[in-house]
Amino acid sequence: MKNSNDDVKMISGEAPIVFSKACELFIEQLTKRSWAVALQAKRRTLHKDDIASAIIATDLFDFLLNLVSDSTGPEDNGHEAISK
């Protein structure tokens, strides 16, 4: 954040703590919603498709839609976009 804007010279000591908590809450929500998708499919293993489905189904995660792709292929090594 500091490097993304030339006007920002310093970050207060509390800012990293707030960002850390925000990341924790974000991951918790995405995981819970993805887990619900896995349970609906009668699985106890979370797959990347579950995460993609949770992203698509939740307006809150619309900013992640560009990571979700309609295509999958054998070249997918985990570094590609999440498949639908």
Biopython code that builds the backbone (N, CA, C, O; Angstrom):
import numpy as np
from Bio.PDB.StructureBuilder import StructureBuilder

atoms = [
    (1, "MET", "N", (0.835, -1.180, 0.000)),
    (1, "MET", "CA", (0.000, 0.000, 0.000)),
    (1, "MET", "C", (0.878, 1.241, 0.000)),
    (1, "MET", "O", (0.630, 2.190, -0.745)),
    (2, "LYS", "N", (1.889, 1.228, 0.827)),
    (2, "LYS", "CA", (2.786, 2.370, 0.919)),
    (2, "LYS", "C", (3.482, 2.617, -0.422)),
    (2, "LYS", "O", (3.652, 3.765, -0.831)),
    (3, "ASN", "N", (3.880, 1.551, -1.100)),
    (3, "ASN", "CA", (4.581, 1.688, -2.367)),
    (3, "ASN", "C", (3.650, 1.992, -3.532)),
    (3, "ASN", "O", (4.124, 2.409, -4.589)),
    (4, "SER", "N", (2.356, 1.801, -3.379)),
    (4, "SER", "CA", (1.419, 2.018, -4.477)),
    (4, "SER", "C", (1.037, 3.484, -4.659)),
    (4, "SER", "O", (0.436, 3.841, -5.672)),
    (5, "ASN", "N", (1.371, 4.330, -3.701)),
    (5, "ASN", "CA", (1.003, 5.739, -3.785)),
    (5, "ASN", "C", (2.171, 6.574, -3.282)),
    (5, "ASN", "O", (2.635, 6.396, -2.156)),
    (6, "ASP", "N", (2.643, 7.488, -4.129)),
    (6, "ASP", "CA", (3.787, 8.326, -3.759)),
    (6, "ASP", "C", (3.476, 9.276, -2.615)),
    (6, "ASP", "O", (4.395, 9.740, -1.940)),
    (7, "ASP", "N", (2.196, 9.579, -2.378)),
    (7, "ASP", "CA", (1.816, 10.495, -1.306)),
    (7, "ASP", "C", (1.898, 9.843, 0.072)),
    (7, "ASP", "O", (1.970, 10.539, 1.085)),
    (8, "VAL", "N", (1.888, 8.527, 0.111)),
    (8, "VAL", "CA", (1.941, 7.820, 1.393)),
    (8, "VAL", "C", (3.405, 7.639, 1.771)),
    (8, "VAL", "O", (4.155, 6.942, 1.088)),
    (9, "LYS", "N", (3.795, 8.269, 2.856)),
    (9, "LYS", "CA", (5.187, 8.206, 3.301)),
    (9, "LYS", "C", (5.379, 7.245, 4.467)),
    (9, "LYS", "O", (6.432, 6.621, 4.598)),
    (10, "MET", "N", (4.353, 7.126, 5.316)),
    (10, "MET", "CA", (4.469, 6.265, 6.493)),
    (10, "MET", "C", (3.132, 5.580, 6.752)),
    (10, "MET", "O", (2.073, 6.068, 6.359)),
    (11, "ILE", "N", (3.213, 4.449, 7.416)),
    (11, "ILE", "CA", (2.015, 3.716, 7.823)),
    (11, "ILE", "C", (2.069, 3.584, 9.336)),
    (11, "ILE", "O", (3.102, 3.220, 9.898)),
    (12, "SER", "N", (0.958, 3.878, 9.991)),
    (12, "SER", "CA", (0.951, 3.809, 11.453)),
    (12, "SER", "C", (1.159, 2.377, 11.919)),
    (12, "SER", "O", (0.952, 1.429, 11.161)),
    (13, "GLY", "N", (1.564, 2.230, 13.148)),
    (13, "GLY", "CA", (1.816, 0.918, 13.724)),
    (13, "GLY", "C", (0.582, 0.049, 13.816)),
    (13, "GLY", "O", (0.690, -1.177, 13.832)),
    (14, "GLU", "N", (-0.597, 0.666, 13.875)),
    (14, "GLU", "CA", (-1.833, -0.103, 13.983)),
    (14, "GLU", "C", (-2.299, -0.642, 12.638)),
    (14, "GLU", "O", (-3.038, -1.626, 12.596)),
    (15, "ALA", "N", (-1.887, -0.024, 11.547)),
    (15, "ALA", "CA", (-2.380, -0.413, 10.220)),
    (15, "ALA", "C", (-2.100, -1.880, 9.889)),
    (15, "ALA", "O", (-3.012, -2.562, 9.422)),
    (16, "PRO", "N", (-0.896, -2.397, 10.103)),
    (16, "PRO", "CA", (-0.672, -3.817, 9.800)),
    (16, "PRO", "C", (-1.559, -4.754, 10.622)),
    (16, "PRO", "O", (-1.947, -5.819, 10.143)),
    (17, "ILE", "N", (-1.872, -4.371, 11.828)),
    (17, "ILE", "CA", (-2.744, -5.188, 12.677)),
    (17, "ILE", "C", (-4.151, -5.213, 12.100)),
    (17, "ILE", "O", (-4.791, -6.264, 12.056)),
    (18, "VAL", "N", (-4.629, -4.058, 11.657)),
    (18, "VAL", "CA", (-5.966, -3.973, 11.066)),
    (18, "VAL", "C", (-6.019, -4.770, 9.766)),
    (18, "VAL", "O", (-6.979, -5.505, 9.532)),
    (19, "PHE", "N", (-4.997, -4.634, 8.914)),
    (19, "PHE", "CA", (-4.961, -5.395, 7.666)),
    (19, "PHE", "C", (-4.889, -6.893, 7.934)),
    (19, "PHE", "O", (-5.514, -7.684, 7.227)),
    (20, "SER", "N", (-4.140, -7.279, 8.937)),
    (20, "SER", "CA", (-4.037, -8.690, 9.306)),
    (20, "SER", "C", (-5.394, -9.254, 9.709)),
    (20, "SER", "O", (-5.764, -10.348, 9.283)),
    (21, "LYS", "N", (-6.129, -8.520, 10.518)),
    (21, "LYS", "CA", (-7.458, -8.960, 10.954)),
    (21, "LYS", "C", (-8.423, -8.999, 9.771)),
    (21, "LYS", "O", (-9.233, -9.919, 9.661)),
    (22, "ALA", "N", (-8.339, -8.014, 8.894)),
    (22, "ALA", "CA", (-9.206, -7.992, 7.710)),
    (22, "ALA", "C", (-8.940, -9.210, 6.824)),
    (22, "ALA", "O", (-9.878, -9.824, 6.315)),
    (23, "CYS", "N", (-7.677, -9.556, 6.641)),
    (23, "CYS", "CA", (-7.325, -10.744, 5.851)),
    (23, "CYS", "C", (-7.851, -12.010, 6.512)),
    (23, "CYS", "O", (-8.370, -12.900, 5.839)),
    (24, "GLU", "N", (-7.715, -12.085, 7.815)),
    (24, "GLU", "CA", (-8.214, -13.242, 8.565)),
    (24, "GLU", "C", (-9.718, -13.411, 8.368)),
    (24, "GLU", "O", (-10.189, -14.519, 8.108)),
    (25, "LEU", "N", (-10.469, -12.328, 8.488)),
    (25, "LEU", "CA", (-11.922, -12.389, 8.332)),
    (25, "LEU", "C", (-12.321, -12.731, 6.897)),
    (25, "LEU", "O", (-13.275, -13.476, 6.675)),
    (26, "PHE", "N", (-11.591, -12.186, 5.930)),
    (26, "PHE", "CA", (-11.855, -12.487, 4.523)),
    (26, "PHE", "C", (-11.651, -13.973, 4.240)),
    (26, "PHE", "O", (-12.507, -14.614, 3.630)),
    (27, "ILE", "N", (-10.529, -14.514, 4.677)),
    (27, "ILE", "CA", (-10.233, -15.932, 4.452)),
    (27, "ILE", "C", (-11.250, -16.810, 5.165)),
    (27, "ILE", "O", (-11.662, -17.842, 4.635)),
    (28, "GLU", "N", (-11.650, -16.410, 6.351)),
    (28, "GLU", "CA", (-12.654, -17.175, 7.097)),
    (28, "GLU", "C", (-13.976, -17.237, 6.331)),
    (28, "GLU", "O", (-14.572, -18.308, 6.213)),
    (29, "GLN", "N", (-14.437, -16.102, 5.811)),
    (29, "GLN", "CA", (-15.702, -16.072, 5.077)),
    (29, "GLN", "C", (-15.627, -16.886, 3.788)),
    (29, "GLN", "O", (-16.546, -17.643, 3.476)),
    (30, "LEU", "N", (-14.549, -16.733, 3.049)),
    (30, "LEU", "CA", (-14.394, -17.481, 1.803)),
    (30, "LEU", "C", (-14.324, -18.983, 2.080)),
    (30, "LEU", "O", (-14.895, -19.779, 1.334)),
    (31, "THR", "N", (-13.638, -19.362, 3.132)),
    (31, "THR", "CA", (-13.530, -20.777, 3.490)),
    (31, "THR", "C", (-14.874, -21.345, 3.918)),
    (31, "THR", "O", (-15.244, -22.439, 3.492)),
    (32, "LYS", "N", (-15.610, -20.619, 4.753)),
    (32, "LYS", "CA", (-16.921, -21.100, 5.203)),
    (32, "LYS", "C", (-17.873, -21.288, 4.027)),
    (32, "LYS", "O", (-18.581, -22.293, 3.954)),
    (33, "ARG", "N", (-17.894, -20.340, 3.120)),
    (33, "ARG", "CA", (-18.796, -20.431, 1.973)),
    (33, "ARG", "C", (-18.357, -21.547, 1.022)),
    (33, "ARG", "O", (-19.197, -22.233, 0.439)),
    (34, "SER", "N", (-17.062, -21.724, 0.869)),
    (34, "SER", "CA", (-16.546, -22.811, 0.035)),
    (34, "SER", "C", (-16.839, -24.166, 0.665)),
    (34, "SER", "O", (-17.166, -25.124, -0.036)),
    (35, "TRP", "N", (-16.724, -24.246, 1.974)),
    (35, "TRP", "CA", (-17.015, -25.485, 2.696)),
    (35, "TRP", "C", (-18.487, -25.865, 2.530)),
    (35, "TRP", "O", (-18.810, -27.045, 2.390)),
    (36, "ALA", "N", (-19.369, -24.882, 2.544)),
    (36, "ALA", "CA", (-20.797, -25.152, 2.343)),
    (36, "ALA", "C", (-21.038, -25.762, 0.961)),
    (36, "ALA", "O", (-21.880, -26.647, 0.808)),
    (37, "VAL", "N", (-20.299, -25.290, -0.038)),
    (37, "VAL", "CA", (-20.419, -25.852, -1.387)),
    (37, "VAL", "C", (-19.948, -27.305, -1.387)),
    (37, "VAL", "O", (-20.592, -28.166, -1.987)),
    (38, "ALA", "N", (-18.836, -27.578, -0.721)),
    (38, "ALA", "CA", (-18.320, -28.951, -0.648)),
    (38, "ALA", "C", (-19.312, -29.869, 0.054)),
    (38, "ALA", "O", (-19.520, -31.003, -0.377)),
    (39, "LEU", "N", (-19.919, -29.392, 1.122)),
    (39, "LEU", "CA", (-20.895, -30.209, 1.846)),
    (39, "LEU", "C", (-22.125, -30.495, 0.995)),
    (39, "LEU", "O", (-22.685, -31.589, 1.066)),
    (40, "GLN", "N", (-22.550, -29.531, 0.197)),
    (40, "GLN", "CA", (-23.687, -29.751, -0.701)),
    (40, "GLN", "C", (-23.377, -30.845, -1.715)),
    (40, "GLN", "O", (-24.271, -31.564, -2.162)),
    (41, "ALA", "N", (-22.110, -30.960, -2.070)),
    (41, "ALA", "CA", (-21.679, -32.001, -3.008)),
    (41, "ALA", "C", (-21.349, -33.306, -2.276)),
    (41, "ALA", "O", (-20.836, -34.254, -2.870)),
    (42, "LYS", "N", (-21.652, -33.334, -0.981)),
    (42, "LYS", "CA", (-21.428, -34.515, -0.136)),
    (42, "LYS", "C", (-19.953, -34.930, -0.116)),
    (42, "LYS", "O", (-19.618, -36.112, -0.189)),
    (43, "ARG", "N", (-19.095, -33.929, -0.015)),
    (43, "ARG", "CA", (-17.657, -34.165, 0.103)),
    (43, "ARG", "C", (-17.137, -33.532, 1.377)),
    (43, "ARG", "O", (-17.708, -32.571, 1.892)),
    (44, "ARG", "N", (-16.054, -34.082, 1.872)),
    (44, "ARG", "CA", (-15.406, -33.518, 3.046)),
    (44, "ARG", "C", (-14.018, -32.985, 2.694)),
    (44, "ARG", "O", (-13.190, -32.737, 3.571)),
    (45, "THR", "N", (-13.786, -32.816, 1.410)),
    (45, "THR", "CA", (-12.534, -32.254, 0.920)),
    (45, "THR", "C", (-12.856, -31.003, 0.117)),
    (45, "THR", "O", (-13.710, -31.028, -0.769)),
    (46, "LEU", "N", (-12.181, -29.932, 0.424)),
    (46, "LEU", "CA", (-12.406, -28.660, -0.260)),
    (46, "LEU", "C", (-11.602, -28.650, -1.561)),
    (46, "LEU", "O", (-10.388, -28.853, -1.547)),
    (47, "HIS", "N", (-12.283, -28.413, -2.680)),
    (47, "HIS", "CA", (-11.639, -28.341, -3.987)),
    (47, "HIS", "C", (-11.651, -26.902, -4.479)),
    (47, "HIS", "O", (-12.413, -26.069, -3.988)),
    (48, "LYS", "N", (-10.789, -26.624, -5.462)),
    (48, "LYS", "CA", (-10.748, -25.260, -6.002)),
    (48, "LYS", "C", (-12.074, -24.883, -6.657)),
    (48, "LYS", "O", (-12.437, -23.707, -6.695)),
    (49, "ASP", "N", (-12.796, -25.877, -7.174)),
    (49, "ASP", "CA", (-14.111, -25.598, -7.756)),
    (49, "ASP", "C", (-15.094, -25.100, -6.702)),
    (49, "ASP", "O", (-15.981, -24.302, -7.006)),
    (50, "ASP", "N", (-14.942, -25.565, -5.474)),
    (50, "ASP", "CA", (-15.798, -25.098, -4.381)),
    (50, "ASP", "C", (-15.539, -23.620, -4.103)),
    (50, "ASP", "O", (-16.463, -22.844, -3.860)),
    (51, "ILE", "N", (-14.277, -23.254, -4.146)),
    (51, "ILE", "CA", (-13.909, -21.854, -3.924)),
    (51, "ILE", "C", (-14.452, -20.991, -5.058)),
    (51, "ILE", "O", (-14.996, -19.911, -4.826)),
    (52, "ALA", "N", (-14.298, -21.484, -6.292)),
    (52, "ALA", "CA", (-14.819, -20.746, -7.446)),
    (52, "ALA", "C", (-16.329, -20.576, -7.342)),
    (52, "ALA", "O", (-16.852, -19.496, -7.618)),
    (53, "SER", "N", (-17.027, -21.626, -6.948)),
    (53, "SER", "CA", (-18.487, -21.547, -6.807)),
    (53, "SER", "C", (-18.882, -20.547, -5.734)),
    (53, "SER", "O", (-19.845, -19.799, -5.902)),
    (54, "ALA", "N", (-18.144, -20.532, -4.637)),
    (54, "ALA", "CA", (-18.427, -19.581, -3.561)),
    (54, "ALA", "C", (-18.205, -18.149, -4.040)),
    (54, "ALA", "O", (-18.968, -17.249, -3.689)),
    (55, "ILE", "N", (-17.171, -17.941, -4.833)),
    (55, "ILE", "CA", (-16.891, -16.607, -5.372)),
    (55, "ILE", "C", (-18.021, -16.162, -6.295)),
    (55, "ILE", "O", (-18.487, -15.025, -6.217)),
    (56, "ILE", "N", (-18.451, -17.060, -7.163)),
    (56, "ILE", "CA", (-19.505, -16.731, -8.126)),
    (56, "ILE", "C", (-20.831, -16.462, -7.421)),
    (56, "ILE", "O", (-21.581, -15.574, -7.826)),
    (57, "ALA", "N", (-21.120, -17.219, -6.374)),
    (57, "ALA", "CA", (-22.420, -17.125, -5.701)),
    (57, "ALA", "C", (-22.523, -15.968, -4.712)),
    (57, "ALA", "O", (-23.617, -15.661, -4.240)),
    (58, "THR", "N", (-21.413, -15.327, -4.392)),
    (58, "THR", "CA", (-21.407, -14.312, -3.347)),
    (58, "THR", "C", (-21.040, -12.949, -3.924)),
    (58, "THR", "O", (-19.929, -12.760, -4.420)),
    (59, "ASP", "N", (-21.968, -12.006, -3.861)),
    (59, "ASP", "CA", (-21.716, -10.661, -4.386)),
    (59, "ASP", "C", (-20.519, -9.997, -3.715)),
    (59, "ASP", "O", (-19.803, -9.214, -4.338)),
    (60, "LEU", "N", (-20.313, -10.309, -2.469)),
    (60, "LEU", "CA", (-19.204, -9.734, -1.716)),
    (60, "LEU", "C", (-17.850, -10.041, -2.365)),
    (60, "LEU", "O", (-16.896, -9.278, -2.211)),
    (61, "PHE", "N", (-17.774, -11.158, -3.088)),
    (61, "PHE", "CA", (-16.518, -11.581, -3.708)),
    (61, "PHE", "C", (-16.448, -11.247, -5.194)),
    (61, "PHE", "O", (-15.620, -11.806, -5.914)),
    (62, "ASP", "N", (-17.302, -10.347, -5.658)),
    (62, "ASP", "CA", (-17.312, -9.997, -7.082)),
    (62, "ASP", "C", (-15.957, -9.496, -7.577)),
    (62, "ASP", "O", (-15.636, -9.661, -8.754)),
    (63, "PHE", "N", (-15.175, -8.902, -6.717)),
    (63, "PHE", "CA", (-13.868, -8.399, -7.133)),
    (63, "PHE", "C", (-12.912, -9.534, -7.497)),
    (63, "PHE", "O", (-11.850, -9.287, -8.068)),
    (64, "LEU", "N", (-13.276, -10.769, -7.174)),
    (64, "LEU", "CA", (-12.452, -11.935, -7.501)),
    (64, "LEU", "C", (-12.914, -12.654, -8.766)),
    (64, "LEU", "O", (-12.287, -13.625, -9.189)),
    (65, "LEU", "N", (-13.992, -12.194, -9.365)),
    (65, "LEU", "CA", (-14.551, -12.893, -10.522)),
    (65, "LEU", "C", (-13.560, -13.017, -11.673)),
    (65, "LEU", "O", (-13.618, -13.986, -12.430)),
    (66, "ASN", "N", (-12.661, -12.064, -11.817)),
    (66, "ASN", "CA", (-11.680, -12.151, -12.901)),
    (66, "ASN", "C", (-10.697, -13.299, -12.694)),
    (66, "ASN", "O", (-9.989, -13.671, -13.630)),
    (67, "LEU", "N", (-10.637, -13.865, -11.501)),
    (67, "LEU", "CA", (-9.778, -15.022, -11.242)),
    (67, "LEU", "C", (-10.454, -16.331, -11.609)),
    (67, "LEU", "O", (-9.795, -17.361, -11.751)),
    (68, "VAL", "N", (-11.759, -16.289, -11.760)),
    (68, "VAL", "CA", (-12.528, -17.498, -12.034)),
    (68, "VAL", "C", (-12.659, -17.653, -13.544)),
    (68, "VAL", "O", (-13.155, -16.760, -14.230)),
    (69, "SER", "N", (-12.218, -18.771, -14.042)),
    (69, "SER", "CA", (-12.224, -19.023, -15.476)),
    (69, "SER", "C", (-13.219, -20.124, -15.816)),
    (69, "SER", "O", (-13.503, -20.989, -14.988)),
    (70, "ASP", "N", (-13.744, -20.090, -17.029)),
    (70, "ASP", "CA", (-14.673, -21.123, -17.478)),
    (70, "ASP", "C", (-13.954, -22.361, -18.000)),
    (70, "ASP", "O", (-14.576, -23.408, -18.179)),
    (71, "SER", "N", (-12.668, -22.254, -18.243)),
    (71, "SER", "CA", (-11.973, -23.385, -18.852)),
    (71, "SER", "C", (-10.970, -24.001, -17.898)),
    (71, "SER", "O", (-10.355, -23.320, -17.077)),
    (72, "THR", "N", (-10.824, -25.307, -18.031)),
    (72, "THR", "CA", (-9.785, -26.027, -17.301)),
    (72, "THR", "C", (-9.030, -26.850, -18.311)),
    (72, "THR", "O", (-9.560, -27.210, -19.361)),
    (73, "GLY", "N", (-7.818, -27.138, -17.995)),
    (73, "GLY", "CA", (-7.032, -27.964, -18.890)),
    (73, "GLY", "C", (-5.924, -28.648, -18.142)),
    (73, "GLY", "O", (-5.674, -28.347, -16.975)),
    (74, "PRO", "N", (-5.254, -29.570, -18.807)),
    (74, "PRO", "CA", (-4.170, -30.296, -18.148)),
    (74, "PRO", "C", (-2.994, -29.397, -17.797)),
    (74, "PRO", "O", (-2.174, -29.748, -16.949)),
    (75, "GLU", "N", (-2.908, -28.230, -18.451)),
    (75, "GLU", "CA", (-1.813, -27.311, -18.146)),
    (75, "GLU", "C", (-2.025, -26.559, -16.842)),
    (75, "GLU", "O", (-1.141, -25.833, -16.388)),
    (76, "ASP", "N", (-3.201, -26.732, -16.239)),
    (76, "ASP", "CA", (-3.503, -26.051, -14.976)),
    (76, "ASP", "C", (-2.649, -26.648, -13.871)),
    (76, "ASP", "O", (-2.825, -27.807, -13.494)),
    (77, "ASN", "N", (-1.729, -25.855, -13.360)),
    (77, "ASN", "CA", (-0.810, -26.346, -12.334)),
    (77, "ASN", "C", (-1.027, -25.655, -11.000)),
    (77, "ASN", "O", (-0.138, -25.654, -10.148)),
    (78, "GLY", "N", (-2.189, -25.074, -10.815)),
    (78, "GLY", "CA", (-2.463, -24.394, -9.564)),
    (78, "GLY", "C", (-2.121, -22.923, -9.598)),
    (78, "GLY", "O", (-2.490, -22.173, -8.695)),
    (79, "HIS", "N", (-1.411, -22.504, -10.645)),
    (79, "HIS", "CA", (-1.035, -21.099, -10.758)),
    (79, "HIS", "C", (-1.937, -20.359, -11.732)),
    (79, "HIS", "O", (-1.829, -19.142, -11.884)),
    (80, "GLU", "N", (-2.814, -21.083, -12.383)),
    (80, "GLU", "CA", (-3.744, -20.485, -13.330)),
    (80, "GLU", "C", (-4.978, -19.998, -12.588)),
    (80, "GLU", "O", (-5.086, -20.146, -11.371)),
    (81, "ALA", "N", (-5.890, -19.426, -13.324)),
    (81, "ALA", "CA", (-7.140, -18.949, -12.728)),
    (81, "ALA", "C", (-7.939, -20.121, -12.174)),
    (81, "ALA", "O", (-7.825, -21.249, -12.654)),
    (82, "ILE", "N", (-8.734, -19.846, -11.175)),
    (82, "ILE", "CA", (-9.591, -20.863, -10.579)),
    (82, "ILE", "C", (-10.645, -21.244, -11.596)),
    (82, "ILE", "O", (-11.220, -20.372, -12.248)),
    (83, "SER", "N", (-10.904, -22.510, -11.741)),
    (83, "SER", "CA", (-11.873, -22.987, -12.722)),
    (83, "SER", "C", (-13.257, -23.043, -12.134)),
    (83, "SER", "O", (-13.426, -23.287, -10.940)),
    (84, "LYS", "N", (-14.242, -22.818, -12.965)),
    (84, "LYS", "CA", (-15.641, -22.856, -12.555)),
    (84, "LYS", "C", (-16.110, -24.281, -12.437)),
    (84, "LYS", "O", (-17.269, -24.523, -12.101)),
]
sb = StructureBuilder()
sb.init_structure("model")
sb.init_model(0)
sb.init_chain("A")
sb.init_seg("    ")
for serial, (resi, resn, name, xyz) in enumerate(atoms, 1):
    if name == "N":
        sb.init_residue(resn, " ", resi, " ")
    sb.init_atom(name, np.array(xyz, "f"), 0.0, 1.0, " ", f" {name:<3s}", serial, name[0])
structure = sb.get_structure()
